[in-house]
Amino acid sequence: MSPGLVLAALDNVPARRYLDSRCVANRLVMLESGTLASKGHVQVVLPGLSESYGSQTDDGATGGDLIEEAANAIPYCTLKSFPANVSHCIEWAREKVSYRL
């Protein structure tokens, strides 16, 4: 028995795009939810009937593609749990200092 609906709550854009491409290729309905920067996001993808996650852009207040911006952002859970590389450690320290100012 194949699934009729895929519920997605992934933490990064490349994984969201990959799952979207698999759902579209296999004609599965997907309910995608999550956050992109400071925006909440919920989208139902109906293959052949609606826009897919991978084909959307958000050219709102930032003037650029919010999805691309989010793809390059450091996941908040990484900063809170275990910043392991240099850029994550710098962002973690920046957050601690700005909180105290």
PyMOL commands that set and color helices and strands:
alter all, ss='L'
color gray80, all
select helices_A, chain A and resi 13-25+53-55+66-72+76-81+86-100
alter helices_A, ss='H'
color red, helices_A
select strands_A, chain A and resi 5-8+29-36+39-45
alter strands_A, ss='S'
color yellow, strands_A
deselect
rebuild
show_as cartoon
